[in-house]
Amino acid sequence: MVRVTPLAIVIPVIDEEEGLPAALAALQPLRARGVRVVVADGGSTDATWRLASQGADHVVMAPRGRAAQMNAGARAAQAGALLFLHADTALPPDADRLVLQALEQGASWGRFDVRIASRRPMLRLVGTLMNLRSRWTGIATGDQAIFVRSDVFAAVGGFADQPLMEDIALTAVLRRHGPPACLRARVETSARRWEKHGVPRTIGLMWGLRLRYFFGADAQALADRYGYARRLPQPAAAMAVMAKAPVAGLAKTRLIPAIGAAAAARLQRRFTLEALAAARAAAMGPVRLWCAPDAGHRFFRALRARCGLEMAPQSNGGLGARMAAASAAHFHANPGLPLLIIGTDCPLLAPGHLHVAARALATHDAVLIPAEDGGYVLLGLARHLPGVFEGIDWSTPQVLDQTRERLRAVGLRWCELAPLWDVDEPADLRRLQSLNARSIPP
């Protein structure tokens, strides 16, 4: 059972790998004081999912859009109070004490003053006017790090499921429960939004959108005007995760000279857990773990007992024969449900990649995520295609090109997503260690 903590910080993200490590590092002192940090990912296809998994207490996959993501994060938070924080906004060091103190003194919700991180006088003025307007109207914006008691948030139904102005809609409803606690301590938010499109233009656009929203304009139409991508429907696909048992001397053998057999086996165990976590978080359909040499290893038995995971032994033969057998078994039982086949060696493979791949199968026979070493980290199939596994020189740099040839030879339509890298050699491990170091606070 998850312990209920006094305060949780919910951060909605989408492709935030550049700024997220610093944002999470700044929150580590609050985590040390018992604050839970929940990251709600809207389908990132960069390193965001992995970095968040290293630096937060919990990471959840959610439909794209701040409202949907923050609602999903709130459901997972298990906290007495919630603070909604944009990834490019930094809290004051004692934010947890200030929030809990305001709530203990009778407020049901509130926000911070905001400072825009820029030397431009106009942007400093914008921040000052935002704070004054908020005090006058009782309305807050997401840049001001809105916080609220969890019971009150639940009572008002959370954020309205709309693509823009969700912060305005929420705080307008929260005013009925009392005025906000307007904390004079300041959060600092990035100026990137203003600097990207120009300060005067962005100010005019934001004020124009808010004025139209005030007079009843549709939030989706405003989001289109703002340039937000529309939310795509939830895709459906089954997942086949091909995994080796973490047996010392048999797992990650190419890494053994560098780190030893026991460490290589531990790495295999961790990779399997991470791949399963991504597959299950994608929540597109059934997930089956295909176990080699069989499902009897104590690691696999523990997974079944703890997670109720569906498992099956991999068949005999080479990798192609084993994947073909997994594909045949799936489509025999689920002829209309696409299948994504993944291994456990790609540390960047995230639920967002799985969603993009599954959507591609609505219009293609197959989808590939190439690996930088000449193989692939994901193969998606709309139907069983046994020929795609035949005549491949597995574990060589020719795998991807040969797979393309098989697809082309039978006239199939396929697409390829951006390549990722997997961990097979000591150089790959050093790359992984460098990535992990970005998410570990100094």
N, C-alpha and C positions, 0 to 999 in steps of 0.2 A: 504494500500500500504506500502511495506517495504521501510524504508528510506535507501538510499545509503550512506554507511559509507566510509571514506577515505581508511581504511585498514581492511582486514579480514584475520584471521589465520585459515587455513584449516588443520585439523589433521586426517589422516587416521588411523583407529584402527581395531584390531581384537583380542578379548579376552585380553584386557589390564586393567582388574579391579585392579590389584595390583599397577600399577604405575600411572594410569590415575588420581586419585584424587589429587596427588601432582602436576602433570603436569598442571591440570586445576587451582589448587589453585595459582600456580605461575603466571598464566595469568590474574588473577582477577584485578590487578592494571591497566593492559592494557585495559581490558574491561571497567573499570571505566573511562578511558580516551577516550572511544568511539570506541575501536577496537572490531570488531565482531569476535567471536570464533565459528567456525563450525566444528563439529565432523562428519566424514564420516565413518560409521560402515560397515564393510564387512561381517556381519553375526555372530556377537559374541553370544555365548551361556553362558556367565557368567554375572556378574553384570555391564558390560561395558555400555550397553545401558542406564540403569537407572542412573548410575553415570554421564554419559555424559549429560543426560537430565537435571540433577540438576546443572551442572557447566558450561554449554556452552549456547550460544545464540540459536543454532540450531543444531539438530542432524538429519542426513539423512542416509537412508539405501542405500547401493550401491552394485553392484557385487563385489565379493572378488577380491582383487588385488589393489595395491597402485595407479596405474594409473587410473583405473576406479573409485576408491573411491575419489581420489583428484579431478578428473573432476566433479564428482557429487557434491562434496563440493563447488567447484568453481561456479557451476551453482546456488547454493543456497546462495552464499555469499552476493550478492548485495553490492559490494564494488568497489572502484576505483582502488585498488591494492590488490594483493593476496600474502600471505606468506604461504608456505607449510612446515609444521612442523611435524617431526616424534614424536610419543608419548613419546619416551625415550630421547628426546633432549630438553634442556632448553635454552631459549633465555636470552640475557642480559637484565637488567631491563628497559633500554631505547630503546629497539629494535624498537618500533613503531616510535619514533622520528628519529632514524637513517635511517630506511627504507624510510620514507616519505621525509626526507631531501635529500637522494640520488636520489630519483625519481624527486624531484623538481629541482635538479641541472642538470637534463638532461638524466640521465640513464633510460633505459626502463626496466631493470631487474638487478638482482645482487644476491649476497649471502654473508654469514658471514664467517669469519675464524672459524675453529672448534677446539675444544680441546676434547680429549677422557678422560672420567672420570676414570682415573686409575693412580696409582703411578708407574706403570711399565715403565721404560725408553723406552722400545721398542714401547709402545703404544703412548707415548708422541711424539716419533719420527714419528710414522705413521701420527698423526695429523698434525705435521709440514710439512711433505712431501705432504699431501693432499692439504694443503693451497698453497704451492709453485707450485705444479702441476696445480692447478686451475688457478693461476695467469698466468702461462706460456701458458696454452692451451685455456683458456677462457671457460673451461668446469667445471661444478659444480656437486656435488652429493647431494642427498637428506639430508644427515647428515649435510650439511652446510646451511640448511634453505633457500632455493631458494625463492626469491620474484620477482614479475613481475607486471607491469601495466596490469589491466584487459583487456584493449582493445588489447594489444599486445598478451596476452595469448589467447584471442579469435581468433586473426588474424592467429596465427600459428596452430590453431586447438587443443590447449591444449596438454595434455600428450598423446603420442601414446599409443593405447590400447594394451600394451604388458605386460607380467608378470614380466619382469626384465629389468633393464637398462633404465627404463622410464625417469629417471633423466638425464642420459647421452644424450638420444635422444632429450629431450626437449631443453636442453641447447645448443646442437649443432645447433638446428634450431634458437634459440634465438640470437646466435652470429651474424646472418645475420642482426638483428635489431640494433646491436651495441655491444660493449664489456660490460662485466658485471661490476657492481659496486662491487668491492671486499672489503667489509667492514672488517677492522681489529679487530673490536669488535668480541669477540668469543662466539659462542654457545658451550654448553657442552653436548656431547652425551654419552650415556651409553656404557660401555665396554662389555655388556653382550654377544654380538655377538662373540667377540674375545675370551672371557673367557670360553664360553660354549664349543667351539670346539678346543681351544688352539690357542694362538696368531700366531705362525709361520704357522700353517695349514690354518688358516682363511686368513691370508695375502696372502699366496700362492694361495688359492682358488679364492679370489677376483681378484687378478691381472691376474690369468689365465682366468677367465671369461671375464674380460674386454678386454684382448688381443684377445680372440676368437671373442668377439662381434665386435671389431674394424675391424677384418678381415672378417666380414659378417656372423658369426654364427647366427643361428635362436634363437631368444630370448626365445621361449618356451623350446627349448632343453637346453638352459643355466639354465632356471628356474628349470627344472627337475633335473639338476645336482646340483643345489644349495639346492634342497629339498623343493621348494615351492609346495604346493598342487594345483592341477589344478582347475580352476574355473568350478563349476558345472552349468548346465543350470538353468535358472529361472523356478521354479516350478509354477504350477497353482493349485489354490484351492480357494474356497469361504470361508468366515469367518462368523460364527454366534456368536455374542457376547450377552450373556445372562446377562441382567442388571436389577437391581431393581431401582425404582425411589428413589432419596435421600430425603426421608421423615423422619423427626425427629420422633423417636419412633418406626419406622418400618425398618430402614436400619441399618445394622451392629449391631444387637441387643445385641450380646454377648460382644460387647465393651462398651455398654452404662454404665454399672456400673463403668467402669474405667474412661471414658472421657465425659460422658453425651450424651444425645440424639442428641443435635444440632451438636456437634463435630463429632459424628458417622455419621450423615447424610452428613456433609461436606467431610468426608473421603470417603464415598461411591461415592460422586460426583467426587472427584479427581481420585479415582480408575477407574471409568468408562471412564473418559477422557484419562487416561494413557493407558488403554486397547484398546480403539479405536485408539489412536495414533499409537500403535504398530501394530495393525491389518492393518491400512491404509498404514503405512510405508512399510509393507511387500510387498504391491502392487502385489499380486498374483491373485486377482480376486475380485468379488463383496464382500462388507462388509455390513452385515445387523445387526442392533441392535434390539434385541428382548426385548421388554420393559414390565416390571411388575410394577403395575398390568395392565397398558395399556400405550399407547403412548401419553396420554393427559397431563401428568405432564409438567409444564412450562420448566423444565430442558430439557426434550426430545424435546419439541417444539422449544426451542432455538437452540438445536443441528441441527435439521432439517433445520431451517432457515439459520443458519450460514454455515453449511457444506453440505447441500443437501443430508444428510445421508438417506439411505434406512432404514425404520423402520417397525416393525410389533408388535402387542401386543402378549405377551405370552399367551398360552392357559390356561384354567383352569386345576386344578389338581396339583399333586406333581411335584417335579423337573424332575423326569424321564419322566412323561407324557409331560411336557413342552418342554424338549429337543427332545423327539421323534417327537413331532409335528413340531418343527423347522426343524429337519432332513427330515421329510416327505415332507414338503413344498419345501425345497431346491431341493431334488432329483426329485420331480415331475416336477419342472421347468427346472432343469439342470441335467439330468440323467448321463451325462458323466463327471461331474466336481466334484472332491473330496470336502469334507466339513470338516472344522476344527471348533469345538465347544469349546468356552472358556467362563469362567466367568470373573469377574472383580476383583478378590481378590488376584491375584498373582503379586507382585510388580516386580519380576524378569523376567516375561515372555516378551521376546523381539522378534523383527522381525526375528532374527536368529533362534530362536526356531521354529517359525512358518514355516520357509523355510525347516528346517530339517524334521519337521513332515510331511509337504506336500510331500517332496521327498520320504519319507518312504511309502506313499500310492501308489507309482508306483509299489511296489512289495508286499504290504501287504493289507489285508482287513481293518485293523484298526491300529491306533497308539495311544499310551497313553503317557502323561507326568504325572507320579505319583506325588501326593502331599505327603509331609513328614508326614502328619497327617493321612494317610490311604485312602485318596480320590484321585482325580486326578484334575489337573488344565487345561488339554486339552484332548479332545477325537477327533480323526480324523477318518473319515469314507470314504472308497472308494465307497460305495453304502449304501442305506438305510438298516439298520440292527435294526429293532424295538426291537428284543429280548434283545439287549444289555442294554436297559433301564428298563427292567422288573424285578421285584423281588429284587430290590436293597434297602437296608436300608440307605436311603440318610441321609447325615449329621452325619454319624457315621464312625468310623475307619474301617468298613468292606466294604466300597464302592469299593475300588480297588480290593480286593480279590474276591468279588462277581461279579464284572465286568469281571474279568479274567475267572471265572467259566462260565459265560454266553458265552463268546467268545470260550472257550474250548469245551463247550458242543455241539456247532453246527459246530465244526471243522474249525473254522476260523483261519487265519494266522494273527497275530498281532505282533507289536514290541513296546518296551517301551524305552523312552529316559531317561536321567538322571533326578531324582526327583528334584522338586523345592518346595518352601514353600509358603503358602498363609497366609493371615492375617484374622484370625477369633477370636482369643483370645487375652487378654491383653499381654501375653508373646510374641505373634507374633508382636504386635504393638511395643513393646520395641525393638524387633529385627529390625523392619523397621526403627525406629528412629535411631538406631545405624548405619544402612546402610546409611541413609540419611546424618548423621553427617560426614561420610567419604568424602562426596562430597562437603561439605560446608567449604570454606576456613577459617582458623583461623582469 
